[in-house]
């Protein structure tokens, strides 16, 4: 599995309240959530994001409340992967549970800039910055996590096993 896209770059402690503001939590519709994704930190995100694009952030991405709406909004907006130095643990679990690929890689988080074209190979964990010609070794997904992501989430994976 691979992801390819243009990078949107954010800093430390991007919390779930800026990923999807609380005022929109009355909806559980992924398409509706996507229209408000990142709007409190980046007003232009929803207008510029394209299917396959990648979010890169520094430390503690997804901190704050445990709302599953945050990774759902990111995935529904078309983001194919989030790369960060570190993730808040509950966000990490929620992302995998809904089938949003995320990779921890401090070197990539520091070395990749907004607007760079990046490719991620989930099998090897390699992250290629095609704009700069650099590469980074991220944490590869264990096979069971790849299966969950390919199934578009844990519930689909469980329902389709057999």
N, C-alpha and C positions, 0 to 999 in steps of 0.2 A: 504494500500500500504506500502511496505517495501523496503529498500535498504540494501544490505550486501556487504561488500568489505574491501579490504586492504587500509590503509590510506596513502596518499601522503600529507605531511605537509609543509606549507609555512608560511611566516611571515606577516608583515603589508604591506599595500599599494601595493598589487600585481595588477599591472595595465593591461589594455587590450593590451598594446604593448608587454608585456611578455607572456600573455596568447596566443595571436596569433599575431606575429610580422607583422608590416605594409607591409613588403615586400611580404607577401602572400595574401594580400587583393584583388588581381586581380582575385582570385577564390572565387566562392560562393558555391562550391561543398563541402558538409560536410565531405565526406571521405578524400578529399585532405586537407582540413583545419585540420582535426584530425592528419594528419601525421606531422604537425608542432606545435601542441598544446604544450605550456609551454616550448618550446625549448630554449628560451633565459634566462630562470630561472632554468631549469632542463633538461639538455641534454638527460638524460636517461628516462625521463617520457614516451615518446612514445614507447620505447622499453620494458618498464616494466608494463605499465598500462594494466589491464585486465578488461573485461566487468564486471561492478558492483562496481569497486573500487570507493573510496570516497576521495575527496579533503577536507582537513581541513586547514583553514588559520586564521590569526588574524584579525586585523582591516582593514576596507575599501577595501575589496576584490572587484576587478573589476573596480577600479577607472580609470580615464583617459577618453579616447574618448568613444563615445556612440555606438561603432560598435557592431552590433548584431553577428558578426563573432565570438566574444569571447565565449559566451555561446554555440554557435553552435559547435565550435571546441571541447569544453569540453565534451559536450553530445556525439558528434560523436566519440570521443576517447574511449567511453565506460563508462565514469564516471556516477555513478547513483545518486550522491548527492554531493553538496558542503555545508560544514558547516563552518561558520565563526563567529567571534565576531560581525562584522558588514559588510554590503555590500554597495557599491556605489549604489545609488538609481536607476540610469539608468540601471546598470547591473542587479539589482534585477528584474526590470520590463522586461528587455529583456530575462532573464532566464525563468521567468514564461511564457512569451509569446511564447517561443519555446519549453516549456515542460521540462526544466531542474529543478529538485527539489533543492531548496536551503533552508537552515535553519540557522537563527541567534541564537547562543547560546555561549556567552562568556565563560562559565564554561567548555563546551566541547572543545572549541578551545584551551583553556589553558591546559586541562587535558588529551587530546588525543595526542599520539605521532605517528610519521611516522612508518609505518609497523604494527600498531595495527589493529586488526580485529574489525570492527564496524558494528552494525546494527542500522538502523533508522526506526522507525515506524512513518510514516507521519500522520496517523490518530490521534495519541496522542502527537506527537512531542518528544517522548522519544528517546534518543540516548544511545545505549548500547555499551560500550567498552568491547568486549568479551575477549580481551587479559588481561585486568586489572581487570575485574569484577566490573567495575564502571558504573554508569548511570547518565544521565543528562537530565533535562527537557528543551527541546527547544520549540520554538514557533510552535504549530500545524498549519497545513494549514487549512484555512477556506474551507468549502465544495466546493465553486465555483473554488478555486485554484486547489483543488484535481482533479476536473473534467477537468480542462484545462491540467493538467499534464498527467492524464490518456489518454486524447485524443492526446497526443504528441504535444500540442501547441494550442495557441489561435485560429489560423485559422482553424485547424481541428475541434476544439470544436465548433466553430460557424457554420462551414459547415455541421456538423453532428447532430446539434440540430434539434429537430422537432418531 
